[in-house]
Amino acid sequence: MAQTSAGQVMASVFWDDEGILLMESLKRGATIDSETYVQKLKMLKQQIRRVQTGRQIKSPSSIQP
């Protein structure tokens, strides 16, 4: 039996040096407009805050030259 293709899929992926922060696919047939983009940025901001609270922030005295 032949498999059908999923077609085109749009994914937004945001990452930092430690890995993926946010990955989300766009609903089929949807387009990225300013409202959608702002929502994604708000989600990213929330995720960055969650991740940062779990990481230790290096103090200036612990940074090696």
N, C-alpha and C positions, 0 to 999 in steps of 0.2 A: 504494500500500500504506500502510495506517495505521501510525503509529509508536506503540509503547506507552510510557507514562510510566515514568520510573525510580522513581516513588513518592516517599515521604518519605525524605529523606537527612539525617542529622545530621552537622554539621561543627563541629569546634572550631577556632577561629582565635584566635591570640594575636599581638599586634603591639606595636610601640613607635613612636616618632616617626620612625623611619627605614625602617619596613616590616614585613612579616610575619616573625615569628620561627618560628612553628610552625602548620601547618595539617594537620589529619588528619580523615578521615571515619570515622564509626562503622560497624562492620559491620552489614549488614542484619539487623534483628530484635533487635539488641543494645540494651541500655539503659545509661545512665550511672549506675553505683552508686558507692559510696565507693571501692572498689578501682580501678575504671576511672579515676575522677577523680584519685586519688593517682598512678597511673601517668602520666597526662597531665601532671600538675604536675612529676613527676620528669623527664620528657622535656623540658619547657619549661625547667627549671633547667639541664639539660645544654646545651640550645641557647643559652640566655642566656650561659653561660660561654664557649661557642665564639665567639659573636658579640662578646663583650666583649674577648676576647683579640685580635681583629682591629681593634678601634677604639682610637684614641688617647684617653687620658684627659687632659682639660684640667687643667693645673696652675692653682692659684689666681691666679698672677701673669699668666696669659694670658687670664683672664676680664675682659671689659670691663664697666664699670659701666653 
